[in-house]
Amino acid sequence: MIRRSAVGAVAVLAAVSVAACGSGGTAEPTGNHDISGTVTVFAAASLTETFTELGKQFEALHPGVKVVYSFGASSALAEQINQGAPADVFASAAPKNMQQIRDKGEVAVEPVTFVRNRLEIAVPKGNPGHITGLADFGKTEPKLALCAEQVPCGAAARKVFEAAGITPQPDTREQDVKAVLTKVTLGEVDAALVYRTDVEAAGDKVEGIDFPESAKAVNDYPVAPLAHAPNAAAAAAFVAFVTSDQAEQVFDAAGFDTP
């Protein structure tokens, strides 16, 4: 089934932000008004829109704090953390990449799964390649894009293709899900597998096609403050905020599932 992405999601995010920061909004979720300075968050590329919005809300709750993000493939971010990159929080698109840094002693406390996500087929507006479902990824005619297999969206794609008994024929593999989505929005490919939240975030630039095999590869997203966080207090407060009811409204509006 082809559907247009929910272009109202951005408006909903804005409404959540206004409601949360108003006098009748959600109470302070962290209970910590004494934090200050910069909190550096390494986060999966698929969290770009939601975390950017949550960063604004967090800064409004803590006027002395600035949230700085590094978005990218979870595998690459985990490697950077293990190599000593200064960061306070890591939010991964898969438990595997969180485990990479846990094994090196880089996690301060037990990670928490805060959202879940699943794949969806993204096609350019109007579906010029006449894509109908996952079987089209086993054909050589359409131009296709997938994530590299070492990143979470690529690993999830591998699972759904195995479940469907399809050998994919991609024309390109990209290093994170946003790079894959860009191929679709620019019309460089006929279809790609991205997260459904990325289809939502793209607005009317793309159309999404659901497929049943996506249920075979649901990604859990864990978040944790880091053991060597330069701003440990702000890191703990940010993780608490990301797992709060206020944040859940933003994730729900963006199309994530919450545990």
Beta strands, then each sheet from edge to edge (+ up, - down):
strand 1: 2-4
strand 2: 37-44
strand 3: 65-72
strand 4: 89-91
strand 5: 112-117
strand 6: 119-124
strand 7: 144-147
strand 8: 172-174
strand 9: 191-195
strand 10: 206-209
strand 11: 219-225
sheet 1: 1+ 10- 6+ 9- 7- 8-
sheet 2: 3+ 2+ 4+ 11- 5+
end
